[in-house]
């Protein structure tokens, strides 16, 4: 049996029920840790699942940031120094990764609070997660407000990729089946993924 | 051992190698089938993995569309009639779902070509995938060009959700572990996901 839920139903739902339902519609996504550095030197770390591949040439990625009506360290830090990092994390660290979503104060580093060690390079002015097997350093390129609800798409250019050498295959593919990184559904239900198959470029059969 | 790859390296890579590498950076995501209806009545279906949760109240979702320098039926259809659907598909249908990415002509329906049956409602003027266990109907609300590379974020309001009744839990969560829908890494490597655990809202421990 199928349930039909309409816009008027959604608007009438109790707030938490609505959040749980709507946040889950888009499915399961890799959850990455976003590293930024505050003007005061604090190393900030926050889990994000709204990660967008913008383009390969030039290499660009985006993160969707919630409205900044309240204090938002990730956004403020990116505005302040222009850099952020994306870090894939092993599936067995999902509890520590989730804990970065707690409301720590500006001077508290989620690296220390949640048990991650920062790492730095000369290319990107933001902290990486040291033991992340796939780290991406980005420079902010475009800040795109979404008028419908005040969310913000932060688009960055890929300045640096730090990856375990054995994870890149000859054709450039990254083997995430070896990595076994974290995925999340909605804001709280964690998953791991298992490879089925790589398919060739699809062609019209005729 | 870690490889460090810089922006200049990325720019110098052979095109397909660069595409494979950069498309894989964002990780694994649910792949959904986007249904649209052309001005000529053709029912279009295309696989997308760049699905964005925009907000829960009002309920809005987005899809990132590639630059429209060449013929792009999904985009043209959404512009023409204002509606699109998102359809989760069972993991065992990943080959048929992938085949929707082939370059069919405007008058060829991917529903027929790839073996999906369309379904319609009075609320949304776009075709659903009939046997999809979780279908979402949206009305276009905002078309956001990304200047950096010409991609386009299409944001829609959720007008209708059609879901198997047994998949919604009491608190509103959708059980995707029961659904076992398709996930993809990059454009071609298909995955399925296994639930680890649902975690409570994270709080500062002190």
HADDOCK unambig.tbl for C-alpha pairs under 7 A between the chains (distance, minus, plus):
assign (segid A and resid 1 and name CA) (segid B and resid 164 and name CA) 5.79 0.50 0.50
assign (segid A and resid 1 and name CA) (segid B and resid 165 and name CA) 5.69 0.50 0.50
assign (segid A and resid 2 and name CA) (segid B and resid 162 and name CA) 6.26 0.50 0.50
assign (segid A and resid 2 and name CA) (segid B and resid 163 and name CA) 5.31 0.50 0.50
assign (segid A and resid 2 and name CA) (segid B and resid 164 and name CA) 4.43 0.50 0.50
assign (segid A and resid 2 and name CA) (segid B and resid 165 and name CA) 5.17 0.50 0.50
assign (segid A and resid 3 and name CA) (segid B and resid 162 and name CA) 5.58 0.50 0.50
assign (segid A and resid 3 and name CA) (segid B and resid 163 and name CA) 5.32 0.50 0.50
assign (segid A and resid 3 and name CA) (segid B and resid 164 and name CA) 6.15 0.50 0.50
assign (segid A and resid 3 and name CA) (segid B and resid 165 and name CA) 5.29 0.50 0.50
assign (segid A and resid 4 and name CA) (segid B and resid 160 and name CA) 6.87 0.50 0.50
assign (segid A and resid 4 and name CA) (segid B and resid 161 and name CA) 5.77 0.50 0.50
assign (segid A and resid 4 and name CA) (segid B and resid 162 and name CA) 4.71 0.50 0.50
assign (segid A and resid 4 and name CA) (segid B and resid 163 and name CA) 6.81 0.50 0.50
assign (segid A and resid 5 and name CA) (segid B and resid 160 and name CA) 5.53 0.50 0.50
assign (segid A and resid 5 and name CA) (segid B and resid 161 and name CA) 4.95 0.50 0.50
assign (segid A and resid 5 and name CA) (segid B and resid 162 and name CA) 6.40 0.50 0.50
assign (segid A and resid 6 and name CA) (segid B and resid 159 and name CA) 5.65 0.50 0.50
assign (segid A and resid 6 and name CA) (segid B and resid 160 and name CA) 4.49 0.50 0.50
assign (segid A and resid 6 and name CA) (segid B and resid 161 and name CA) 6.46 0.50 0.50
assign (segid A and resid 7 and name CA) (segid B and resid 158 and name CA) 6.43 0.50 0.50
assign (segid A and resid 7 and name CA) (segid B and resid 159 and name CA) 4.78 0.50 0.50
assign (segid A and resid 7 and name CA) (segid B and resid 160 and name CA) 6.14 0.50 0.50
assign (segid A and resid 17 and name CA) (segid B and resid 171 and name CA) 5.32 0.50 0.50
assign (segid A and resid 17 and name CA) (segid B and resid 172 and name CA) 4.65 0.50 0.50
assign (segid A and resid 18 and name CA) (segid B and resid 56 and name CA) 6.72 0.50 0.50
assign (segid A and resid 18 and name CA) (segid B and resid 172 and name CA) 6.64 0.50 0.50
assign (segid A and resid 19 and name CA) (segid B and resid 56 and name CA) 5.47 0.50 0.50
assign (segid A and resid 20 and name CA) (segid B and resid 172 and name CA) 5.25 0.50 0.50
assign (segid A and resid 20 and name CA) (segid B and resid 173 and name CA) 5.10 0.50 0.50
assign (segid A and resid 21 and name CA) (segid B and resid 172 and name CA) 4.76 0.50 0.50
assign (segid A and resid 21 and name CA) (segid B and resid 173 and name CA) 5.19 0.50 0.50
assign (segid A and resid 21 and name CA) (segid B and resid 174 and name CA) 6.28 0.50 0.50
assign (segid A and resid 22 and name CA) (segid B and resid 56 and name CA) 5.41 0.50 0.50
assign (segid A and resid 22 and name CA) (segid B and resid 59 and name CA) 6.49 0.50 0.50
assign (segid A and resid 23 and name CA) (segid B and resid 53 and name CA) 6.53 0.50 0.50
assign (segid A and resid 23 and name CA) (segid B and resid 56 and name CA) 6.46 0.50 0.50
assign (segid A and resid 24 and name CA) (segid B and resid 173 and name CA) 6.82 0.50 0.50
assign (segid A and resid 24 and name CA) (segid B and resid 174 and name CA) 6.21 0.50 0.50
assign (segid A and resid 26 and name CA) (segid B and resid 51 and name CA) 6.25 0.50 0.50
assign (segid A and resid 26 and name CA) (segid B and resid 52 and name CA) 6.75 0.50 0.50
assign (segid A and resid 26 and name CA) (segid B and resid 53 and name CA) 6.21 0.50 0.50
assign (segid A and resid 27 and name CA) (segid B and resid 30 and name CA) 5.29 0.50 0.50
assign (segid A and resid 28 and name CA) (segid B and resid 29 and name CA) 5.81 0.50 0.50
assign (segid A and resid 28 and name CA) (segid B and resid 30 and name CA) 5.26 0.50 0.50
assign (segid A and resid 29 and name CA) (segid B and resid 28 and name CA) 5.82 0.50 0.50
assign (segid A and resid 29 and name CA) (segid B and resid 29 and name CA) 4.28 0.50 0.50
assign (segid A and resid 29 and name CA) (segid B and resid 30 and name CA) 6.25 0.50 0.50
assign (segid A and resid 30 and name CA) (segid B and resid 27 and name CA) 5.29 0.50 0.50
assign (segid A and resid 30 and name CA) (segid B and resid 28 and name CA) 5.26 0.50 0.50
assign (segid A and resid 30 and name CA) (segid B and resid 29 and name CA) 6.25 0.50 0.50
assign (segid A and resid 50 and name CA) (segid B and resid 52 and name CA) 6.26 0.50 0.50
assign (segid A and resid 51 and name CA) (segid B and resid 26 and name CA) 6.24 0.50 0.50
assign (segid A and resid 52 and name CA) (segid B and resid 26 and name CA) 6.75 0.50 0.50
assign (segid A and resid 52 and name CA) (segid B and resid 50 and name CA) 6.27 0.50 0.50
assign (segid A and resid 53 and name CA) (segid B and resid 23 and name CA) 6.53 0.50 0.50
assign (segid A and resid 53 and name CA) (segid B and resid 26 and name CA) 6.21 0.50 0.50
assign (segid A and resid 56 and name CA) (segid B and resid 18 and name CA) 6.70 0.50 0.50
assign (segid A and resid 56 and name CA) (segid B and resid 19 and name CA) 5.46 0.50 0.50
assign (segid A and resid 56 and name CA) (segid B and resid 22 and name CA) 5.40 0.50 0.50
assign (segid A and resid 56 and name CA) (segid B and resid 23 and name CA) 6.46 0.50 0.50
assign (segid A and resid 59 and name CA) (segid B and resid 22 and name CA) 6.47 0.50 0.50
assign (segid A and resid 98 and name CA) (segid B and resid 202 and name CA) 6.84 0.50 0.50
assign (segid A and resid 99 and name CA) (segid B and resid 202 and name CA) 5.41 0.50 0.50
assign (segid A and resid 101 and name CA) (segid B and resid 202 and name CA) 6.04 0.50 0.50
assign (segid A and resid 102 and name CA) (segid B and resid 202 and name CA) 4.77 0.50 0.50
assign (segid A and resid 102 and name CA) (segid B and resid 203 and name CA) 4.69 0.50 0.50
assign (segid A and resid 102 and name CA) (segid B and resid 204 and name CA) 5.45 0.50 0.50
assign (segid A and resid 103 and name CA) (segid B and resid 203 and name CA) 6.69 0.50 0.50
assign (segid A and resid 103 and name CA) (segid B and resid 204 and name CA) 6.22 0.50 0.50
assign (segid A and resid 104 and name CA) (segid B and resid 204 and name CA) 6.17 0.50 0.50
assign (segid A and resid 158 and name CA) (segid B and resid 7 and name CA) 6.42 0.50 0.50
assign (segid A and resid 159 and name CA) (segid B and resid 6 and name CA) 5.64 0.50 0.50
assign (segid A and resid 159 and name CA) (segid B and resid 7 and name CA) 4.77 0.50 0.50
assign (segid A and resid 160 and name CA) (segid B and resid 4 and name CA) 6.85 0.50 0.50
assign (segid A and resid 160 and name CA) (segid B and resid 5 and name CA) 5.52 0.50 0.50
assign (segid A and resid 160 and name CA) (segid B and resid 6 and name CA) 4.47 0.50 0.50
assign (segid A and resid 160 and name CA) (segid B and resid 7 and name CA) 6.14 0.50 0.50
assign (segid A and resid 161 and name CA) (segid B and resid 4 and name CA) 5.77 0.50 0.50
assign (segid A and resid 161 and name CA) (segid B and resid 5 and name CA) 4.95 0.50 0.50
assign (segid A and resid 161 and name CA) (segid B and resid 6 and name CA) 6.45 0.50 0.50
assign (segid A and resid 162 and name CA) (segid B and resid 2 and name CA) 6.25 0.50 0.50
assign (segid A and resid 162 and name CA) (segid B and resid 3 and name CA) 5.57 0.50 0.50
assign (segid A and resid 162 and name CA) (segid B and resid 4 and name CA) 4.71 0.50 0.50
assign (segid A and resid 162 and name CA) (segid B and resid 5 and name CA) 6.39 0.50 0.50
assign (segid A and resid 163 and name CA) (segid B and resid 2 and name CA) 5.30 0.50 0.50
assign (segid A and resid 163 and name CA) (segid B and resid 3 and name CA) 5.31 0.50 0.50
assign (segid A and resid 163 and name CA) (segid B and resid 4 and name CA) 6.81 0.50 0.50
assign (segid A and resid 164 and name CA) (segid B and resid 1 and name CA) 5.81 0.50 0.50
assign (segid A and resid 164 and name CA) (segid B and resid 2 and name CA) 4.45 0.50 0.50
assign (segid A and resid 164 and name CA) (segid B and resid 3 and name CA) 6.15 0.50 0.50
assign (segid A and resid 165 and name CA) (segid B and resid 1 and name CA) 5.67 0.50 0.50
assign (segid A and resid 165 and name CA) (segid B and resid 2 and name CA) 5.18 0.50 0.50
assign (segid A and resid 165 and name CA) (segid B and resid 3 and name CA) 5.30 0.50 0.50
assign (segid A and resid 171 and name CA) (segid B and resid 17 and name CA) 5.32 0.50 0.50
assign (segid A and resid 172 and name CA) (segid B and resid 17 and name CA) 4.65 0.50 0.50
assign (segid A and resid 172 and name CA) (segid B and resid 18 and name CA) 6.65 0.50 0.50
assign (segid A and resid 172 and name CA) (segid B and resid 20 and name CA) 5.27 0.50 0.50
assign (segid A and resid 172 and name CA) (segid B and resid 21 and name CA) 4.77 0.50 0.50
assign (segid A and resid 173 and name CA) (segid B and resid 20 and name CA) 5.10 0.50 0.50
assign (segid A and resid 173 and name CA) (segid B and resid 21 and name CA) 5.18 0.50 0.50
assign (segid A and resid 173 and name CA) (segid B and resid 24 and name CA) 6.82 0.50 0.50
assign (segid A and resid 174 and name CA) (segid B and resid 21 and name CA) 6.28 0.50 0.50
assign (segid A and resid 174 and name CA) (segid B and resid 24 and name CA) 6.21 0.50 0.50
assign (segid A and resid 188 and name CA) (segid B and resid 198 and name CA) 5.44 0.50 0.50
assign (segid A and resid 188 and name CA) (segid B and resid 199 and name CA) 5.26 0.50 0.50
assign (segid A and resid 188 and name CA) (segid B and resid 200 and name CA) 6.84 0.50 0.50
assign (segid A and resid 189 and name CA) (segid B and resid 197 and name CA) 5.76 0.50 0.50
assign (segid A and resid 189 and name CA) (segid B and resid 198 and name CA) 4.04 0.50 0.50
assign (segid A and resid 189 and name CA) (segid B and resid 199 and name CA) 6.31 0.50 0.50
assign (segid A and resid 190 and name CA) (segid B and resid 195 and name CA) 6.09 0.50 0.50
assign (segid A and resid 190 and name CA) (segid B and resid 196 and name CA) 5.41 0.50 0.50
assign (segid A and resid 190 and name CA) (segid B and resid 197 and name CA) 5.37 0.50 0.50
assign (segid A and resid 190 and name CA) (segid B and resid 198 and name CA) 6.03 0.50 0.50
assign (segid A and resid 191 and name CA) (segid B and resid 193 and name CA) 6.16 0.50 0.50
assign (segid A and resid 191 and name CA) (segid B and resid 194 and name CA) 5.39 0.50 0.50
assign (segid A and resid 191 and name CA) (segid B and resid 195 and name CA) 4.29 0.50 0.50
assign (segid A and resid 191 and name CA) (segid B and resid 196 and name CA) 4.98 0.50 0.50
assign (segid A and resid 192 and name CA) (segid B and resid 193 and name CA) 5.59 0.50 0.50
assign (segid A and resid 192 and name CA) (segid B and resid 194 and name CA) 5.44 0.50 0.50
assign (segid A and resid 192 and name CA) (segid B and resid 195 and name CA) 6.53 0.50 0.50
assign (segid A and resid 192 and name CA) (segid B and resid 196 and name CA) 6.74 0.50 0.50
assign (segid A and resid 193 and name CA) (segid B and resid 191 and name CA) 6.17 0.50 0.50
assign (segid A and resid 193 and name CA) (segid B and resid 192 and name CA) 5.60 0.50 0.50
assign (segid A and resid 193 and name CA) (segid B and resid 193 and name CA) 4.18 0.50 0.50
assign (segid A and resid 193 and name CA) (segid B and resid 194 and name CA) 6.09 0.50 0.50
assign (segid A and resid 194 and name CA) (segid B and resid 191 and name CA) 5.40 0.50 0.50
assign (segid A and resid 194 and name CA) (segid B and resid 192 and name CA) 5.45 0.50 0.50
assign (segid A and resid 194 and name CA) (segid B and resid 193 and name CA) 6.09 0.50 0.50
assign (segid A and resid 195 and name CA) (segid B and resid 190 and name CA) 6.09 0.50 0.50
assign (segid A and resid 195 and name CA) (segid B and resid 191 and name CA) 4.30 0.50 0.50
assign (segid A and resid 195 and name CA) (segid B and resid 192 and name CA) 6.54 0.50 0.50
assign (segid A and resid 196 and name CA) (segid B and resid 190 and name CA) 5.42 0.50 0.50
assign (segid A and resid 196 and name CA) (segid B and resid 191 and name CA) 4.98 0.50 0.50
assign (segid A and resid 196 and name CA) (segid B and resid 192 and name CA) 6.74 0.50 0.50
assign (segid A and resid 197 and name CA) (segid B and resid 189 and name CA) 5.76 0.50 0.50
assign (segid A and resid 197 and name CA) (segid B and resid 190 and name CA) 5.37 0.50 0.50
assign (segid A and resid 198 and name CA) (segid B and resid 188 and name CA) 5.43 0.50 0.50
assign (segid A and resid 198 and name CA) (segid B and resid 189 and name CA) 4.04 0.50 0.50
assign (segid A and resid 198 and name CA) (segid B and resid 190 and name CA) 6.03 0.50 0.50
assign (segid A and resid 199 and name CA) (segid B and resid 188 and name CA) 5.25 0.50 0.50
assign (segid A and resid 199 and name CA) (segid B and resid 189 and name CA) 6.31 0.50 0.50
assign (segid A and resid 200 and name CA) (segid B and resid 188 and name CA) 6.82 0.50 0.50
assign (segid A and resid 202 and name CA) (segid B and resid 98 and name CA) 6.85 0.50 0.50
assign (segid A and resid 202 and name CA) (segid B and resid 99 and name CA) 5.41 0.50 0.50
assign (segid A and resid 202 and name CA) (segid B and resid 101 and name CA) 6.04 0.50 0.50
assign (segid A and resid 202 and name CA) (segid B and resid 102 and name CA) 4.77 0.50 0.50
assign (segid A and resid 203 and name CA) (segid B and resid 102 and name CA) 4.69 0.50 0.50
assign (segid A and resid 203 and name CA) (segid B and resid 103 and name CA) 6.68 0.50 0.50
assign (segid A and resid 204 and name CA) (segid B and resid 102 and name CA) 5.46 0.50 0.50
assign (segid A and resid 204 and name CA) (segid B and resid 103 and name CA) 6.21 0.50 0.50
assign (segid A and resid 204 and name CA) (segid B and resid 104 and name CA) 6.18 0.50 0.50
